[in-house]
Amino acid sequence: LTLSLGVEIEGSDILIHYPNMFPEAWKMVTRHLHLSNEQHVLRGMAERAHCFGSDSVITLSELHRGRKDRVHIIVNYGLGLHLGVCALREMDS
């Protein structure tokens, strides 16, 4: 997905928004991608409880800053625990 966007994961201004499930698994994914802890979004899980499809939309709305070329990778679960991923690139505000 990032290759099709022309985004190098390492060293990029990138945030990965994870769903409110399996936090330890997402921490392993972050380490595997060689990203810093500041680049993964796992905060607010207790407040969100299980909002399911809106988990990462909530954090995206909080962290979108209009920083040109910052990439947000959104990971979410839908009905039946089907995993979905999308990448969004910020534009000038």
ABEGO torsion letter per residue (X at the ends): XAAAAGBBABGBBBBBBBBBBGAAAAAAAAAAAGBBAAABBABGAAAAEBAEAAAAAAAAAAABAGBBGBBBBBBBBBBGGBBBBBBBBBBBX
